[in-house]
Amino acid sequence: MTFFEKYSYKKKNYALLVLIILLLAVVYKRSIKTTLEIKKYSNELNAKLDKAKFATTDIRLKQQQISKLNDYLGQENNSVEKVQQGFLNFFARNSSRLIVYQIDEVLTFKHPDFSIKTHRIVLKGGFINSLKFIHLLEKDFDLARLINVTFKYQKNPNDDKESLYTTLILQNYLR
C-alpha cells in the first residue's frame, strides 16, 4: 500500500470525508428518497381507501341533495316540448273552468354550465279556480317550477267583457 503513503493524514481525511459525503448522497438518492416517496404514496392511497369506505354514503347523500334541488328547481334536462305538453296534460287533468288563453315563445338564458328555459302561459278564468290550479301546480307539477304569478282583470280587444287573466312564469333547467 505504497499508494496512500505519499499523502498526508490531512489529505487522507479530506478524501475520506469527500468519499463519505458522496456515499451519503448516493444512499439518500437511491434508498432514502425513494422510501420517502413510497411512504407519501402509501399515505395517499390509505387516504383514498378511507374515502372509498364512505363512498356509498357520500353518493347517497349527493343523490338526496340532487333530489331536493330537483324538487325545488324542477327536473333537469326536460325539453321545451316535454314541459309544455306536460303542462297541458296537467292542466287538462286538474283545472276547472279555466282556459289556456296564450302560450308565449320560450325564452332561453344560456350559461356555460346550464341553460334556463322560461315559459310564459296566460290562463283565463275565475280567481278561486286559478288559485286552486296554482296550488296544485306548485305541489304536483315537477317538470318545471312556478316562478311568478300575475293577475290582471282587464278587457281584451277580442272579448266583449272583462275577464281575469293569470300569467304564469315557469322555468326549467338544462345541463
Residue frames as qw, qx, qy, qz and C-alpha x, y, z in Angstrom:
[[0.000, 0.885, 0.465, 0.000, 0.00, 0.00, 0.00],
 [0.465, -0.215, 0.066, 0.856, 2.52, 2.48, -1.03],
 [0.111, 0.574, 0.483, 0.652, -0.05, 4.48, -2.96],
 [0.352, -0.852, -0.314, -0.227, -1.57, 6.09, 0.16],
 [0.698, -0.446, -0.155, 0.539, 1.72, 6.59, 1.95],
 [0.405, 0.184, 0.134, 0.886, 2.75, 9.59, -0.08],
 [0.221, -0.677, -0.291, -0.639, -0.32, 11.55, 1.11],
 [0.007, 0.247, -0.597, 0.763, -0.55, 13.20, 4.50],
 [0.037, -0.372, -0.878, 0.299, -3.18, 12.32, 7.10],
 [0.210, 0.487, 0.210, -0.821, -4.88, 15.63, 6.49],
 [0.377, 0.301, -0.536, -0.693, -5.33, 14.87, 2.76],
 [0.223, -0.095, -0.967, -0.081, -6.41, 11.31, 3.54],
 [0.072, 0.428, 0.699, -0.568, -9.03, 12.64, 5.97],
 [0.328, 0.449, -0.079, -0.827, -10.29, 15.12, 3.37],
 [0.352, 0.170, -0.783, -0.484, -10.52, 12.35, 0.79],
 [0.130, -0.231, -0.943, 0.199, -12.33, 10.16, 3.30],
 [0.185, 0.457, 0.431, -0.755, -14.72, 12.99, 4.11],
 [0.391, 0.369, -0.370, -0.757, -15.45, 13.57, 0.42],
 [0.297, 0.027, -0.926, -0.230, -15.95, 9.84, -0.08],
 [0.003, 0.339, 0.826, -0.450, -18.35, 9.67, 2.89],
 [0.302, 0.464, 0.146, -0.820, -20.33, 12.66, 1.55],
 [0.395, 0.267, -0.632, -0.611, -20.55, 11.05, -1.90],
 [0.221, -0.112, -0.969, 0.017, -21.66, 7.75, -0.39],
 [0.125, 0.408, 0.631, -0.648, -24.28, 9.52, 1.75],
 [0.375, 0.407, -0.166, -0.816, -25.59, 11.35, -1.34],
 [0.379, 0.124, -0.826, -0.400, -25.82, 8.05, -3.25],
 [0.106, -0.238, -0.917, 0.301, -27.55, 6.34, -0.29],
 [0.240, 0.428, 0.370, -0.789, -30.01, 9.23, 0.02],
 [0.422, 0.359, -0.380, -0.741, -30.78, 9.28, -3.68],
 [0.394, 0.097, -0.875, -0.264, -31.07, 5.50, -4.08],
 [0.334, -0.264, -0.883, 0.199, -32.71, 4.46, -0.85],
 [0.062, -0.391, -0.545, 0.739, -33.97, 7.20, 1.41],
 [0.264, 0.243, -0.171, -0.918, -35.58, 9.40, -1.27],
 [0.455, -0.067, -0.739, -0.492, -37.45, 6.50, -2.88],
 [0.288, -0.311, -0.847, 0.321, -38.53, 5.26, 0.55],
 [0.069, 0.359, 0.335, -0.868, -39.94, 8.69, 1.39],
 [0.378, 0.147, -0.417, -0.814, -41.75, 8.87, -1.96],
 [0.429, -0.166, -0.868, -0.186, -43.22, 5.39, -1.41],
 [0.162, -0.343, -0.709, 0.595, -44.30, 6.39, 2.11],
 [0.221, 0.296, 0.044, -0.928, -46.00, 9.51, 0.75],
 [0.452, 0.052, -0.643, -0.616, -47.72, 7.47, -1.98],
 [0.339, -0.225, -0.902, 0.144, -48.79, 4.90, 0.62],
 [0.018, 0.349, 0.509, -0.787, -50.34, 7.64, 2.76],
 [0.365, 0.218, -0.252, -0.870, -52.23, 8.99, -0.26],
 [0.463, -0.053, -0.812, -0.352, -53.53, 5.51, -1.08],
 [0.223, -0.292, -0.826, 0.427, -54.60, 4.95, 2.52],
 [0.184, 0.320, 0.234, -0.900, -56.45, 8.27, 2.47],
 [0.463, 0.135, -0.500, -0.719, -58.18, 7.24, -0.76],
 [0.386, -0.149, -0.910, -0.014, -59.10, 3.89, 0.77],
 [0.040, -0.335, -0.646, 0.685, -60.60, 5.63, 3.80],
 [0.335, 0.301, -0.066, -0.891, -62.56, 7.89, 1.46],
 [0.436, 0.062, -0.753, -0.489, -63.68, 4.88, -0.61],
 [0.131, -0.210, -0.914, 0.322, -65.11, 3.22, 2.51],
 [0.162, 0.532, 0.496, -0.667, -67.65, 6.05, 2.75],
 [0.026, 0.099, -0.550, -0.829, -68.22, 6.41, -1.00],
 [0.152, -0.436, -0.838, -0.290, -71.65, 4.76, -0.99],
 [0.184, -0.714, -0.534, 0.414, -72.93, 7.04, 1.78],
 [0.115, -0.456, 0.154, 0.869, -71.43, 10.06, 0.01],
 [0.054, -0.113, -0.722, -0.680, -73.13, 9.03, -3.24],
 [0.182, -0.595, -0.783, -0.009, -76.43, 8.54, -1.43],
 [0.188, -0.656, -0.286, 0.672, -76.07, 11.95, 0.21],
 [0.045, -0.270, 0.400, 0.875, -75.33, 13.61, -3.14],
 [0.110, -0.321, -0.817, -0.467, -78.34, 11.89, -4.71],
 [0.188, -0.689, -0.644, 0.276, -80.55, 13.16, -1.89],
 [0.138, -0.560, -0.008, 0.817, -79.20, 16.67, -2.40],
 [0.025, 0.038, -0.633, -0.773, -79.87, 16.43, -6.15],
 [0.147, -0.504, -0.836, -0.160, -83.35, 15.14, -5.43],
 [0.162, -0.705, -0.434, 0.537, -84.04, 18.08, -3.11],
 [0.062, -0.414, 0.269, 0.867, -82.74, 20.51, -5.73],
 [0.065, -0.185, -0.794, -0.576, -84.90, 18.84, -8.38],
 [0.141, -0.652, -0.731, 0.141, -87.90, 19.23, -6.08],
 [0.136, -0.699, -0.174, 0.680, -87.05, 22.88, -5.66],
 [0.011, 0.482, -0.415, -0.772, -85.95, 23.69, -9.23],
 [0.812, 0.417, 0.024, -0.408, -87.88, 21.12, -11.22],
 [0.899, -0.006, 0.370, 0.236, -86.47, 18.18, -13.08],
 [0.137, -0.648, 0.468, 0.585, -83.36, 18.73, -15.15],
 [0.096, -0.240, 0.799, 0.543, -82.87, 18.16, -18.87],
 [0.433, 0.537, 0.707, -0.154, -86.51, 18.26, -19.95],
 [0.259, 0.211, 0.488, 0.806, -87.09, 19.54, -23.45],
 [0.238, 0.090, 0.061, -0.965, -89.36, 22.50, -24.16],
 [0.565, -0.087, -0.572, -0.589, -91.90, 20.23, -25.83],
 [0.501, -0.211, -0.817, 0.192, -91.96, 17.84, -22.89],
 [0.092, -0.217, -0.499, 0.834, -92.53, 20.66, -20.40],
 [0.368, 0.087, -0.130, -0.917, -95.25, 22.30, -22.48],
 [0.603, -0.114, -0.682, -0.398, -97.01, 19.01, -23.21],
 [0.406, -0.205, -0.783, 0.424, -96.68, 18.00, -19.57],
 [0.094, 0.156, 0.318, -0.931, -98.18, 21.34, -18.52],
 [0.506, 0.010, -0.346, -0.790, -101.09, 20.97, -20.93],
 [0.586, -0.164, -0.788, -0.089, -101.76, 17.40, -19.73],
 [0.259, -0.213, -0.657, 0.675, -101.57, 18.58, -16.11],
 [0.243, 0.095, 0.050, -0.964, -103.88, 21.49, -16.95],
 [0.566, -0.089, -0.573, -0.585, -106.40, 19.18, -18.62],
 [0.542, -0.218, -0.796, 0.162, -106.45, 16.87, -15.57],
 [0.381, -0.350, -0.569, 0.640, -106.52, 19.47, -12.81],
 [0.048, 0.042, 0.010, -0.998, -108.22, 22.65, -13.99],
 [0.101, 0.604, 0.790, -0.023, -111.87, 23.53, -13.77],
 [0.157, 0.921, 0.357, -0.028, -113.47, 26.47, -15.57],
 [0.231, -0.743, 0.335, 0.532, -110.11, 27.76, -16.76],
 [0.810, 0.555, 0.145, 0.123, -108.77, 28.01, -20.28],
 [0.586, -0.287, 0.264, 0.710, -105.26, 28.41, -21.62],
 [0.301, 0.890, 0.179, -0.291, -105.50, 31.80, -23.28],
 [0.457, 0.830, -0.316, 0.047, -101.94, 32.15, -24.53],
 [0.854, -0.328, 0.200, 0.351, -98.60, 30.30, -24.51],
 [0.186, 0.926, -0.270, -0.186, -95.67, 32.51, -25.46],
 [0.755, 0.480, -0.399, 0.200, -92.41, 31.54, -27.08],
 [0.830, -0.475, -0.117, 0.266, -89.91, 30.04, -24.67],
 [0.103, 0.922, -0.330, 0.174, -87.09, 32.32, -23.58],
 [0.934, -0.058, -0.184, 0.302, -83.67, 30.78, -23.06],
 [0.175, -0.910, 0.368, -0.075, -80.85, 32.04, -20.85],
 [0.918, 0.208, -0.260, 0.215, -77.58, 30.29, -21.62],
 [0.402, -0.804, 0.436, -0.032, -74.74, 29.94, -19.16],
 [0.333, 0.535, -0.770, -0.102, -71.61, 27.86, -19.86],
 [0.095, -0.142, 0.947, -0.272, -72.73, 25.20, -17.37],
 [0.213, 0.454, 0.843, -0.193, -76.51, 25.22, -17.85],
 [0.106, -0.213, -0.359, -0.902, -79.39, 26.93, -19.60],
 [0.203, 0.338, 0.667, -0.632, -82.68, 28.14, -18.18],
 [0.059, -0.347, -0.702, -0.619, -85.90, 27.83, -20.19],
 [0.162, 0.255, 0.456, -0.837, -88.64, 30.31, -19.22],
 [0.029, -0.415, -0.818, -0.396, -92.24, 29.55, -20.22],
 [0.216, 0.124, 0.249, -0.936, -94.94, 32.27, -20.09],
 [0.123, -0.369, -0.883, -0.264, -98.50, 30.97, -20.00],
 [0.285, -0.067, 0.159, -0.943, -101.67, 33.05, -19.68],
 [0.062, -0.352, -0.933, 0.042, -104.81, 31.48, -18.24],
 [0.312, -0.252, -0.132, -0.906, -108.31, 32.91, -18.37],
 [0.547, -0.401, -0.727, -0.107, -110.86, 32.17, -15.68],
 [0.495, -0.804, -0.156, -0.291, -112.02, 32.87, -12.14],
 [0.028, -0.742, 0.536, -0.401, -109.81, 33.82, -9.22],
 [0.727, -0.361, 0.504, -0.296, -110.66, 30.88, -6.93],
 [0.954, 0.272, 0.123, 0.008, -110.26, 28.37, -9.76],
 [0.501, 0.730, -0.356, 0.300, -106.92, 29.95, -10.67],
 [0.289, -0.668, 0.572, -0.378, -105.71, 29.75, -7.07],
 [0.891, -0.140, 0.392, -0.183, -106.70, 26.09, -6.78],
 [0.867, 0.475, -0.036, 0.145, -104.90, 25.29, -10.02],
 [0.233, 0.786, -0.449, 0.356, -101.78, 27.24, -8.98],
 [0.583, -0.530, 0.534, -0.306, -101.70, 25.38, -5.67],
 [0.951, 0.088, 0.296, -0.019, -101.84, 22.02, -7.47],
 [0.657, 0.698, -0.179, 0.221, -99.25, 23.22, -9.98],
 [0.045, -0.767, 0.542, -0.341, -96.79, 24.17, -7.23],
 [0.688, -0.374, 0.552, -0.285, -97.42, 20.98, -5.31],
 [0.855, 0.097, 0.508, -0.038, -97.60, 18.29, -8.02],
 [0.693, 0.718, -0.026, 0.064, -96.03, 19.57, -11.26],
 [0.664, -0.586, 0.311, 0.345, -92.34, 18.60, -11.29],
 [0.730, 0.417, 0.284, 0.462, -91.23, 19.19, -14.90],
 [0.270, 0.505, -0.040, 0.819, -90.70, 22.90, -14.19],
 [0.281, -0.421, -0.571, 0.646, -91.05, 25.31, -11.28],
 [0.012, 0.876, 0.410, 0.254, -93.57, 28.09, -10.96],
 [0.484, 0.044, -0.177, 0.856, -91.54, 31.28, -10.58],
 [0.080, 0.141, 0.145, -0.976, -94.09, 34.09, -10.80],
 [0.076, 0.587, 0.799, 0.110, -97.84, 34.62, -10.93],
 [0.037, 0.130, 0.019, -0.991, -99.56, 37.82, -12.04],
 [0.185, 0.600, 0.774, -0.086, -103.31, 38.52, -12.04],
 [0.031, 0.123, -0.181, -0.975, -104.88, 41.13, -14.32],
 [0.302, 0.597, 0.710, -0.223, -108.54, 41.98, -14.60],
 [0.031, 0.452, -0.291, -0.843, -108.93, 43.61, -17.98],
 [0.708, 0.558, 0.331, -0.278, -110.85, 43.72, -21.21],
 [0.440, -0.197, 0.634, 0.605, -109.05, 42.41, -24.25],
 [0.306, 0.360, -0.285, -0.834, -109.94, 43.80, -27.69],
 [0.303, 0.022, -0.870, -0.389, -111.12, 40.36, -28.86],
 [0.192, -0.385, -0.870, 0.239, -113.56, 39.87, -25.95],
 [0.185, -0.683, -0.389, -0.590, -116.78, 41.69, -25.13],
 [0.578, -0.784, -0.086, -0.207, -116.44, 41.69, -21.35],
 [0.032, -0.739, 0.609, -0.287, -113.68, 42.00, -18.76],
 [0.953, -0.116, -0.279, -0.009, -112.01, 38.82, -17.54],
 [0.529, -0.739, 0.413, 0.059, -109.32, 37.77, -15.11],
 [0.776, 0.515, -0.346, 0.118, -106.07, 36.80, -16.80],
 [0.724, -0.615, 0.299, 0.091, -103.50, 34.85, -14.80],
 [0.551, 0.703, -0.446, 0.065, -99.93, 34.94, -16.12],
 [0.888, -0.399, 0.206, 0.099, -97.75, 32.02, -15.02],
 [0.323, 0.767, -0.554, 0.013, -93.98, 32.03, -15.42],
 [0.963, -0.208, 0.169, 0.027, -92.45, 28.52, -15.34],
 [0.195, 0.782, -0.589, -0.058, -88.76, 27.69, -15.52],
 [0.979, -0.128, 0.141, 0.077, -86.81, 24.50, -16.10],
 [0.190, -0.796, 0.528, 0.225, -83.08, 23.89, -16.27],
 [0.930, 0.354, -0.074, 0.061, -80.94, 22.05, -18.80],
 [0.619, -0.603, 0.355, 0.357, -77.39, 20.98, -18.22]]
